[in-house]
Amino acid sequence: MAEGVETEAQRALLTGMGCPIGQGYLFGFPADEESFAANLNRMRERPSGCN
């Protein structure tokens, strides 16, 4: 897993190097506590087996 991925070019380079998983601003920005809790609750309410 790569941390701090901010551009498509970085993601492409990492994927080419065999690193298919990353996190960083390319994928999303930090969330405040209230937003995080709301997203977590929505995920918990999904039927089992759904992504």
C-alpha positions in Angstrom: 0.0 0.0 0.0 1.3 3.4 -0.9 0.5 6.4 1.2 0.3 10.0 0.0 -0.8 9.4 -3.5 -1.9 12.8 -4.9 -1.8 12.6 -8.7 -2.8 10.2 -11.5 0.8 10.0 -12.5 1.8 8.8 -9.1 -0.9 6.2 -9.2 0.1 5.0 -12.6 3.8 4.7 -11.6 2.8 2.8 -8.4 0.5 0.5 -10.3 3.3 -0.2 -12.9 5.6 -1.1 -10.0 3.0 -3.7 -8.8 1.4 -1.6 -6.0 -2.4 -1.7 -6.7 -3.5 -0.1 -3.4 -3.0 3.5 -2.3 -4.4 6.3 -0.2 -4.1 10.0 -0.4 -5.7 13.2 -1.7 -6.2 11.6 -5.1 -8.8 9.4 -3.5 -10.3 11.7 -0.9 -9.7 14.3 1.7 -9.6 14.0 5.5 -13.1 14.0 7.0 -14.2 15.7 10.2 -15.6 13.5 13.0 -19.2 14.1 12.1 -18.8 13.3 8.4 -16.7 10.2 9.2 -19.4 8.9 11.6 -22.2 9.6 9.1 -20.3 7.6 6.4 -19.5 4.8 8.8 -23.2 4.5 9.7 -24.3 4.5 6.0 -21.8 1.6 5.4 -23.1 -0.3 8.3 -26.7 0.0 7.0 -25.8 -1.6 3.6 -27.0 -5.1 3.1 -24.4 -7.8 3.7 -22.2 -8.5 0.7 -22.6 -5.0 -0.9 -19.6 -2.8 -1.4 
